[in-house]
Amino acid sequence: MIRIVYTWHVEPEKMNLFIETWKKTTNTIHQQIKGAKGSFMIQNNNNIREIKTVARWDSLEHWESFWQGNGKTKMGSMHELGHRVSVEVFKEIDDFTR
């Protein structure tokens, strides 16, 4: 398993629409794309414009295949509402969240 951490900057007036768009986008990807396991969103407590979305994938190959295919198109509406600052890939060691 891997986790992809996206950092976004979203203006406050666009935040609610960004969140709703992310919900639809992440659920669609999870339902339609092989290897996608869903994601969660967190907001920086000290900087409300900073959002992180953390996606879980079966493998780096699945995620890369997604991006080589139509990944940019599927996430296009999120890019219209927020600025993606960074993308980081992490190997999942363990997860005890419930």
Number of C-alpha atoms within 10 A of each C-alpha: 14 20 21 20 19 17 21 21 18 21 15 12 10 13 17 13 14 19 16 11 15 19 14 11 17 20 14 14 19 18 13 10 14 14 20 21 18 15 19 13 15 12 14 10 9 7 9 14 17 20 22 20 18 20 20 22 22 15 16 18 12 16 23 11 15 18 13 10 11 11 15 13 11 15 15 12 14 21 14 11 20 20 14 17 12 11 13 10 14 12 13 14 7 7 6 4 4 3
